[in-house]
Amino acid sequence: MGGQTDTKPTNKEGGPAVEIKASLGAVVRAVHAGRVAFADRYGTYGQLVILDHGDRCYTVSANLGTLDVKVGDDVSAGEKLGTVGDDGRGPSLYFEVRIDNVKVSPTVWLGL
């Protein structure tokens, strides 16, 4: 994503994540290479992309306005996944990391 952002820790469904305030339509990119395991709307997460990075490690990018990938796509680090959407609380990206289906702090993945 480019431009001004405001990042804050959050918890959703019992685990750590971050919410990144950004401009509506800002590009959302993969933080690491992986394969798209899910790309669709999912409950309160809105449109989301789940990337499988191997070794039972996944990243979740949610509250997307658009999806630019589909299930089965291989993506490189930095490749566009979609754009930031607005769930009614202002444009933002929800991001989490799961290892063995357990949420872990995503700050290391984001260099925070």
C-alpha positions, 0 to 999 in steps of 0.5 A: 500500500502506498501513502499515509497509513495508521496501524493499530493492534486489534483482536478478532475472534480471539487472536492478535491482528492489525488494522491498517487505516489507508486510502480507499482503493490503496493497493494491498500486496502479498507480504511473502510469496505463497499460493491463494488458498481462499479469495472471496467474501467471508462473514464479518471479514468482508472480501478477503484473501488467505495466502498459504506460505507453506509449513502451515503458515497463512496470512489473511488480508481482509476488508478488501474492496476488490480481489485481484487473485483467485484460488490456486494462483501463485503470488510473489512477495509484493504482488497485488492481491486487491485494494483496500475497502471500507466496512462502514468504519472508514477504509482499512485493511485487516491483517493476521498471520496464522501458524498451525491455525493459531493466530500469532502477532503479525508485527514481525511480518510487517516490520513493525 
